[in-house]
Amino acid sequence: MTHGLMAQKMTPPECYGGMREFRHFFEQAVVYPESSLANDEKGQVVLFFIVNADGTTRNLKIWQSAGKALDDEAIRLFRMLLWIPATYDDQNKASEHLLTFHFSPRKYRAICKRRGFDVPPSPIQPAASSLQVYTTKETDQLPQGTPPRPFKSLQNYVAANLEHPHAAKVHGLHGSVELWFVVEPNGQISNVRIIRSIGGGCNEEALRLLRRIQWQAGTKDGKAVRSEMILTIYFPDPNKHTVNNIPTSGGSIR
Protein backbone atom coordinates (compact mmCIF):
# COMPACT_ATOMS: atom_id res chain seq x y z
CA MET A 1 0.00 0.00 0.00
CA THR A 2 1.76 3.11 -1.23
CA HIS A 3 0.69 6.70 -1.69
CA GLY A 4 1.36 9.79 -3.80
CA LEU A 5 4.00 10.15 -6.48
CA MET A 6 6.08 7.33 -5.02
CA ALA A 7 3.32 4.85 -5.92
CA GLN A 8 3.76 5.69 -9.61
CA LYS A 9 7.43 4.66 -9.64
CA MET A 10 7.56 2.01 -6.95
CA THR A 11 7.54 -1.72 -7.58
CA PRO A 12 5.52 -3.12 -4.68
CA PRO A 13 6.82 -5.85 -2.38
CA GLU A 14 5.84 -9.44 -3.05
CA CYS A 15 6.28 -12.79 -1.42
CA TYR A 16 8.72 -15.22 -3.01
CA GLY A 17 7.21 -16.62 -6.19
CA GLY A 18 4.44 -14.02 -6.28
CA MET A 19 0.74 -14.63 -5.75
CA ARG A 20 0.70 -17.92 -7.66
CA GLU A 21 3.23 -19.42 -5.26
CA PHE A 22 1.35 -17.89 -2.32
CA ARG A 23 -1.87 -19.61 -3.37
CA HIS A 24 -0.08 -22.95 -3.80
CA PHE A 25 1.66 -22.56 -0.44
CA PHE A 26 -1.65 -21.72 1.24
CA GLU A 27 -3.34 -24.81 -0.17
CA GLN A 28 -0.49 -27.09 0.92
CA ALA A 29 0.08 -25.65 4.39
CA VAL A 30 -3.28 -24.39 5.68
CA VAL A 31 -4.83 -26.16 8.65
CA TYR A 32 -8.41 -25.08 9.22
CA PRO A 33 -9.07 -24.65 12.95
CA GLU A 34 -11.32 -27.47 14.17
CA SER A 35 -13.74 -25.11 15.91
CA SER A 36 -14.05 -22.91 12.82
CA LEU A 37 -14.62 -25.94 10.60
CA ALA A 38 -17.25 -27.38 12.94
CA ASN A 39 -19.09 -24.06 13.10
CA ASP A 40 -18.77 -23.45 9.35
CA GLU A 41 -16.92 -20.19 10.00
CA LYS A 42 -15.52 -18.45 6.94
CA GLY A 43 -14.25 -15.07 5.86
CA GLN A 44 -11.23 -13.05 4.88
CA VAL A 45 -8.31 -12.22 7.11
CA VAL A 46 -6.41 -9.18 5.87
CA LEU A 47 -3.01 -8.51 7.41
CA PHE A 48 -1.26 -5.16 7.34
CA PHE A 49 2.52 -5.03 7.67
CA ILE A 50 5.65 -3.28 6.50
CA VAL A 51 8.24 -5.03 4.35
CA ASN A 52 11.63 -3.54 5.21
CA ALA A 53 14.32 -2.79 2.65
CA ASP A 54 16.10 -6.04 3.59
CA GLY A 55 12.96 -8.15 3.13
CA THR A 56 12.16 -8.60 6.82
CA THR A 57 8.74 -7.54 8.08
CA ARG A 58 7.46 -5.50 11.01
CA ASN A 59 4.34 -3.85 12.44
CA LEU A 60 2.10 -6.83 11.67
CA LYS A 61 -1.53 -6.00 12.40
CA ILE A 62 -4.90 -7.52 11.65
CA TRP A 63 -6.56 -5.15 9.18
CA GLN A 64 -9.68 -7.29 8.80
CA SER A 65 -10.61 -10.13 11.15
CA ALA A 66 -12.49 -13.39 10.54
CA GLY A 67 -12.42 -14.44 14.20
CA LYS A 68 -9.52 -15.30 16.48
CA ALA A 69 -8.98 -18.88 15.31
CA LEU A 70 -8.82 -17.97 11.62
CA ASP A 71 -6.77 -14.86 12.40
CA ASP A 72 -4.24 -17.01 14.26
CA GLU A 73 -3.95 -19.44 11.33
CA ALA A 74 -3.40 -16.56 8.90
CA ILE A 75 -0.64 -15.19 11.13
CA ARG A 76 0.98 -18.64 11.41
CA LEU A 77 1.10 -18.97 7.63
CA PHE A 78 2.27 -15.38 7.19
CA ARG A 79 5.30 -15.95 9.42
CA MET A 80 6.49 -18.70 7.06
CA LEU A 81 6.59 -16.39 4.04
CA LEU A 82 9.69 -14.67 2.70
CA TRP A 83 9.49 -11.28 1.01
CA ILE A 84 11.10 -9.32 -1.80
CA PRO A 85 11.12 -5.63 -0.82
CA ALA A 86 9.63 -2.81 -2.82
CA THR A 87 11.94 -0.87 -5.11
CA TYR A 88 11.99 2.81 -5.97
CA ASP A 89 14.43 4.04 -8.62
CA ASP A 90 16.08 0.60 -8.43
CA GLN A 91 16.68 0.95 -4.70
CA ASN A 92 15.08 -1.30 -2.09
CA LYS A 93 12.64 0.62 0.08
CA ALA A 94 10.46 -0.12 3.09
CA SER A 95 6.81 -0.22 2.10
CA GLU A 96 3.40 -0.90 3.64
CA HIS A 97 1.54 -3.91 2.31
CA LEU A 98 -1.70 -5.88 2.70
CA LEU A 99 -2.12 -9.64 2.32
CA THR A 100 -5.49 -11.39 2.20
CA PHE A 101 -6.19 -14.95 3.33
CA HIS A 102 -9.47 -16.46 2.12
CA PHE A 103 -11.00 -19.07 4.43
CA SER A 104 -13.93 -21.26 3.39
CA PRO A 105 -14.86 -24.66 4.88
CA ARG A 106 -16.22 -25.82 1.51
CA LYS A 107 -13.05 -24.84 -0.34
CA TYR A 108 -10.89 -26.29 2.43
CA ARG A 109 -12.53 -29.70 2.08
CA ALA A 110 -11.85 -29.54 -1.67
CA ILE A 111 -8.23 -28.59 -0.95
CA CYS A 112 -7.84 -31.56 1.40
CA LYS A 113 -9.21 -33.89 -1.26
CA ARG A 114 -6.77 -32.56 -3.88
CA ARG A 115 -3.69 -32.65 -1.69
CA GLY A 116 -4.57 -36.00 -0.14
CA PHE A 117 -4.43 -35.10 3.56
CA ASP A 118 -6.36 -33.07 6.13
CA VAL A 119 -3.37 -32.06 8.23
CA PRO A 120 0.12 -31.55 6.75
CA PRO A 121 2.64 -34.24 7.72
CA SER A 122 4.55 -33.92 10.97
CA PRO A 123 8.36 -33.82 11.01
CA ILE A 124 9.89 -37.28 11.21
CA GLN A 125 12.33 -36.03 13.85
CA PRO A 126 12.30 -33.26 16.48
CA ALA A 127 11.95 -29.87 14.81
CA ALA A 128 13.50 -26.57 15.76
CA SER A 129 11.02 -23.94 16.92
CA SER A 130 12.81 -21.14 15.10
CA LEU A 131 11.51 -19.88 11.76
CA GLN A 132 15.06 -19.16 10.60
CA VAL A 133 15.89 -20.42 7.12
CA TYR A 134 19.34 -22.03 7.18
CA THR A 135 21.69 -21.86 4.23
CA THR A 136 23.32 -24.97 2.82
CA LYS A 137 26.55 -24.07 4.65
CA GLU A 138 24.76 -23.68 7.98
CA THR A 139 22.99 -27.04 8.02
CA ASP A 140 24.64 -30.18 9.37
CA GLN A 141 22.80 -32.26 6.79
CA LEU A 142 21.25 -31.01 3.56
CA PRO A 143 17.65 -31.76 2.63
CA GLN A 144 17.31 -34.98 0.67
CA GLY A 145 15.00 -35.35 -2.32
CA THR A 146 13.29 -38.62 -3.19
CA PRO A 147 11.68 -39.02 -6.63
CA PRO A 148 8.22 -40.55 -7.00
CA ARG A 149 8.00 -44.28 -7.57
CA PRO A 150 9.25 -46.26 -9.41
CA PHE A 151 12.26 -44.00 -10.00
CA LYS A 152 15.29 -44.57 -7.80
CA SER A 153 17.15 -41.35 -8.58
CA LEU A 154 16.30 -37.75 -9.36
CA GLN A 155 18.32 -38.08 -12.54
CA ASN A 156 16.18 -40.96 -13.85
CA TYR A 157 12.98 -39.26 -12.75
CA VAL A 158 13.74 -36.05 -14.62
CA ALA A 159 15.05 -37.83 -17.71
CA ALA A 160 11.85 -39.89 -17.95
CA ASN A 161 9.36 -37.14 -17.12
CA LEU A 162 10.80 -33.93 -18.58
CA GLU A 163 8.49 -32.56 -21.27
CA HIS A 164 10.07 -29.86 -23.40
CA PRO A 165 7.21 -27.36 -23.91
CA HIS A 166 6.07 -26.84 -27.49
CA ALA A 167 6.62 -23.07 -27.37
CA ALA A 168 10.19 -23.59 -26.17
CA LYS A 169 10.85 -26.07 -28.96
CA VAL A 170 9.45 -23.75 -31.60
CA HIS A 171 11.69 -20.90 -30.44
CA GLY A 172 14.73 -23.08 -29.78
CA LEU A 173 14.78 -22.27 -26.07
CA HIS A 174 17.08 -24.40 -23.95
CA GLY A 175 19.30 -24.16 -20.91
CA SER A 176 18.77 -24.33 -17.15
CA VAL A 177 15.87 -23.30 -14.96
CA GLU A 178 16.96 -22.78 -11.36
CA LEU A 179 14.43 -22.96 -8.55
CA TRP A 180 15.20 -21.70 -5.04
CA PHE A 181 12.93 -22.92 -2.27
CA VAL A 182 12.65 -23.72 1.41
CA VAL A 183 12.33 -27.28 2.68
CA GLU A 184 10.21 -27.11 5.82
CA PRO A 185 10.88 -29.33 8.86
CA ASN A 186 8.00 -31.61 7.81
CA GLY A 187 9.41 -32.01 4.28
CA GLN A 188 6.96 -29.70 2.54
CA ILE A 189 8.40 -26.99 0.30
CA SER A 190 7.57 -23.30 0.42
CA ASN A 191 8.69 -19.94 -0.93
CA VAL A 192 9.58 -21.32 -4.36
CA ARG A 193 11.35 -18.67 -6.43
CA ILE A 194 12.65 -18.88 -9.99
CA ILE A 195 16.19 -17.51 -9.93
CA ARG A 196 17.11 -18.51 -13.47
CA SER A 197 14.46 -18.49 -16.16
CA ILE A 198 14.18 -19.71 -19.73
CA GLY A 199 10.56 -18.99 -20.61
CA GLY A 200 8.44 -20.70 -23.23
CA GLY A 201 6.78 -22.86 -20.57
CA CYS A 202 10.06 -24.27 -19.21
CA ASN A 203 9.66 -22.52 -15.87
CA GLU A 204 6.25 -24.11 -15.38
CA GLU A 205 7.57 -27.54 -16.39
CA ALA A 206 10.42 -27.24 -13.88
CA LEU A 207 7.89 -26.35 -11.18
CA ARG A 208 5.76 -29.36 -12.11
CA LEU A 209 8.72 -31.69 -11.71
CA LEU A 210 9.74 -30.10 -8.41
CA ARG A 211 6.24 -30.48 -6.92
CA ARG A 212 6.36 -34.27 -7.32
CA ILE A 213 9.62 -34.76 -5.42
CA GLN A 214 9.35 -35.75 -1.75
CA TRP A 215 11.78 -34.03 0.59
CA GLN A 216 13.36 -34.85 3.90
CA ALA A 217 14.29 -31.78 5.92
CA GLY A 218 17.80 -30.62 6.55
CA THR A 219 19.10 -30.79 10.10
CA LYS A 220 20.98 -28.57 12.51
CA ASP A 221 22.13 -29.74 15.94
CA GLY A 222 20.04 -32.89 15.63
CA LYS A 223 16.80 -31.07 14.78
CA ALA A 224 14.87 -30.65 11.56
CA VAL A 225 15.07 -27.04 10.40
CA ARG A 226 13.85 -24.82 7.63
CA SER A 227 16.60 -24.84 5.03
CA GLU A 228 17.19 -23.47 1.56
CA MET A 229 17.60 -25.62 -1.51
CA ILE A 230 18.24 -25.06 -5.21
CA LEU A 231 17.05 -27.40 -7.93
CA THR A 232 18.44 -26.95 -11.42
CA ILE A 233 16.53 -28.53 -14.31
CA TYR A 234 18.30 -28.62 -17.67
CA PHE A 235 16.31 -28.37 -20.90
CA PRO A 236 18.42 -29.68 -23.81
CA ASP A 237 18.68 -28.00 -27.17
CA PRO A 238 15.55 -29.16 -29.06
CA ASN A 239 17.62 -29.27 -32.26
CA LYS A 240 19.89 -31.94 -30.79
CA HIS A 241 18.98 -35.52 -29.97
CA THR A 242 21.20 -36.14 -26.94
CA VAL A 243 20.01 -35.56 -23.39
CA ASN A 244 22.47 -35.14 -20.57
CA ASN A 245 20.95 -34.93 -17.09
CA ILE A 246 23.69 -35.25 -14.48
CA PRO A 247 22.86 -34.78 -10.78
CA THR A 248 25.15 -32.41 -8.91
CA SER A 249 25.58 -31.62 -5.25
CA GLY A 250 22.87 -29.80 -3.36
CA GLY A 251 20.02 -31.61 -5.08
CA SER A 252 20.50 -29.96 -8.45
CA ILE A 253 19.88 -31.72 -11.72
CA ARG A 254 21.75 -30.56 -14.78
N, C-alpha and C positions, 0 to 999 in steps of 0.2 A: 504494500500500500504506500504509494508515493504521491507527492503533491507538487503543484506548481510547474515551473519550467524544468526542474530536474526530472520530472516524470517523462518528459518528451525525449530525453537523451539517455535515460537510465535503462539498463537491462535488468529486469527484476531478479531476485534470488529464486532458486529452484532446488528442489531436492535432487539427489543423484538419480540420473536416469529420467528426470522429468515426471510429468503426471502419469504417463503410461506405466512407468516402473512403480510409482506410488500406488496406483490401483492394483497392480499385480501383488505388490508387497502386502497391501491391506488384505487382499483375499487370502493370501497364504498364512498370514500371521494373526488375524483378528480372532479373538475369543469372546463371543457374546456373553455378557454376564448372565448367569443362570436366572437370577431374579428378573432381569429385564426380558429375557426370553420367555419365561413363564408368564409374565404379565403383558406380553406382546407390546413392550415399549419400543418405540422407534423415534427417529428424529435426526437432526443434524447437530453435530458438535463443531463449532467454529473456534479455532484457537488463534489468538493474536500473539505475535512474538517479534523479536528483532533478530535478524541474521547479521552478525558482526562481519567486519571486513575479512576476518580469517575463517569464516564459515561456522564458527560457534554460534550458539543462540543464547538469548537472555530475555528477561521480562515476559515470560510465558504467562498468558492470562486466558481465561475462558471468555470468549467474545459472545458466544451463543451456547447455551446449555441444553442438553437433552436428558438431564437427571444425573445424579452423582455417579451411578455405576457406569453409564455410558461415557460420561466425562472422563472418569478414571481410565477407562480402556483407551480412549482417544489419546490421553496424555502418555500412557504406557507405550503405545505405538509411535507417537511423535518422538519420544526420547531415543528411539532406535534409528531415526532418520539422520542422514548426513546431508549437508547443505552446501551449495555453490553460492557465494555471495553475489549481491548485485554489483554491477559495474557502471561507472559514470566516467566518460572520456577515457575508457580502457583502464580505469583504476578501480580496485575493489572498494566498495563503500558499504557501511552499515545501512540497513534498510528495514522498515517495518513490513510485515507480511501477515497474511491470513491463510489458514489451511482448514479445509472443511472435510469432516469425516461423516459419511452417510451410513446410518445404522437402520436396518430393516430386518425383522425376524424372518420374513418370507425370503428375502434375498440371501440372508445368512444361511438358511437351510439349503438353498440352491448352491451356494458357495461350498458348503460342507460336502454336498453330493459330488461336485466337480473335483474337489481336491482330494476326496477319499478319506477324510477324517474330520471329526468334530473339534478335537483339541489338538493343536500342533504337537509333534513328538517331544518328549522330554530328553534332556541330555543323557547320554549313556554313561557319563561319569560326572562327578561333582563339578558344578559350574561356578565360575567367578561371578560375584555380584556386580562388579564394575561394568559399565557400558563402554569402556575404552576399547577402541579397535587397535589391535596389535599389528605391527608390521611383520613381514616375514622374518626379519632379523631379530625381532623381539620375542618371537614364540620359541618354545623349546621343541615343539614338533609342529610341522606344517599341517594344514588341513589335507585330508586325503580324499580324492574323488574316486567313486566306484561307478563304472558304466552300467546301464541297464542290462539285464540278462538278454541273451546268452553271452554277451561280450565279456571277455576277461581283461581287456585293457582299453584305456581311453583311445589309444591309437586305432585299434580295430573298430571300435564303436564309431569314431568319426569317419574313418575310411568307408565304412559300410553304409552310413546314414547321411553323409554330407550330400546335399542337393544344391548344385550350383544354380542359382536363380536364373530364369530365362532372360530377364533384363540385363543381368550382369554378363551373360554369355553374348548377347547381341552386341553389347558395347565393349566386349573384351576386358571386362573388369576382373582383376585377380589381385592376390596379395593376402595380407593378414588382417583379420579383425581381432582387436584386443579388447577383452572385457575385464574390467576391474569390479570386484564385488566383495562383500563381507560374508564370511561363513559364520553363522551364529552358533552358540554353544550347543544347540540341539540339531545342528547339521543343515538347517534351512539356510537359504541365501537371501541377502537383502542388498539394497543400495547398489544395484547393478548399473555400471556406467561404461559406456563405450569410449575408450580412450584412443583407439585407432579404428578408423572407419574406411570402408570401401564404397558402400552405396550399392545401388542396383538390387536391393533385397538381401545382400550378403550379411548385413548387420542383423536383420531379423532371423536369418537362418542360423547364425552363430548363437543368438539368444535361444532359439528353439533347441539346439543341441545342448546348450548349457543347462536348460531347465530340466532335462531328463537325467542328469548326472546326480547321484546321491553323494552327499558329502559327510565326512566325519570331521568334527571341529578340531582346530588346532589347540594346543595346550600350552600352559604357562604355569610353572610351579605345581604341576600335578592336577591342574584344573582346566576344564574346557573354557575357552575364551572366545570372544569375538575377534576374528583375525581377517586380514585382507588376503585376497588371492587374485591372480591374473590368469585368465585363460586365453590362449592365442589359437585361433582357428585359421588355418591356411586354405585359401581358395586357389587352386592351380590355374594356370593360364588355360582358358577354354580352347585355345588353338593348339594345345599340346595334349598328348594322350597319356603322359606319365603323371602319376600322383605320388607325392612324397610327403606323407604325414609322419613326422618323427617327434615323439614326446620329448620334452625337455624338462628341466627341473622346475619346481614350483607349480606343477600341474598344467603347464602350457602344452599346447599341441601345435606343432608347426608342420 
